[in-house]
Structures are given as structure tokens and as C-alpha cells.
């Protein structure tokens, strides 16, 4: 691998670790930045969908509904960008509801595991109950849930940065092995 690629991998890893630490240290800013990104992605998705609709309207039926959907997505993206606070507040609510629903699903599925003879089905049941309870608690303590979400985002970013740095070490080791292999072949080819 080229040296410049390795350097960028290390720089990316270090910057991601630093960004993750910043997210953990400032959870409110993390939620607002996440809300802004959601608004940007929604707006860009709507614009690309609108372009797609214009380019395919004579080939694909129902272009009117696709155009309406694209315009609605653009409007939602703009609203998200203009009402960053609303989206930032919504993130913990959506996460808490998601955790609650996932907990209920795991709880229900645990009985399916029991039916097929899985011995640790009760552990799944307990995890499902615990997850659902945490989700409900998150809905009642949205500020805490917001901090947890922001910290998890930060931890995930740090983990990705560390993974890049570990990948760099692995690539270096791989490059050395390839070089050693090449030298061994050269030695074998010498008369």
C-alpha cells in the first residue's frame, strides 16, 4: 500500500478519536450536530429523488407520487435544518422508543426459543424485559437519554478511529510479510 494512503489512514484514525472524545465531552453539541446531519441528509435525499424523478418520468409510471414524495422530503429536510432543536429533542425520544420496541421483540422471541428447546431462552426473556424497561425509563428521562445517545455516538466514533489505527498496524505487518516473501522468492531465484 502506498505510503500516502497509510499516512491518511493514521491521520483519519487520530482525528476520529479526537472527534469522538469531543462528542463525549460535549453531548449537547453532539445531538445538535447529529440533528443538523439528519436535516442535511434528508434534504439531499429529497433533491436526489427529485432529480431521479425528472430523469425517469417518461420511463417509470407514477412519477407524480415520486415527485410529491421528493418535494415532501425536501420540505422536511429544510424544516429539520431550520428547527434543529426539534430534531435534537426528537433523537432521544426515537431512540428510547426503538429500545423499548426492540426489548419487547426480544421478550416475545424468547418464547419461540423456548419452544425449540433452547436452554437459555430465559436469559433472552430477562434481557428483553430489561431492555424494554430501560427504553421506557429513557422516555421519562429524555435529557439523560440524550446524553447517553451522544456519548454512544462519541464512543462509536472513537472505536472507528481506533479501528483505523489498528488497521494501519495490520497493513504495515502485511506489507512487511509481502516484502519478506518477495525477498525469499528473489533468494530462491538466484543461481
Secondary structure, 3 states (H helix, E strand, C coil): CCHHHHHHHHHHHHHHHHHHHHHHHCHHHHHHHHHHHHHHHHHHHHHHHHHHHHHHCCCCCCHHHHHHHHHHHHHHHHHHHHCHHHHHHHHHHHHHHHHHHHHHHHHHHHHHHHHCCCCCHHHHHHHHHHHHHHHHHHHHCHHHHHHHHHHHHHHHHHHHHHHHHHHHHHHHHHHHHHHHHHHHHHHHHCC
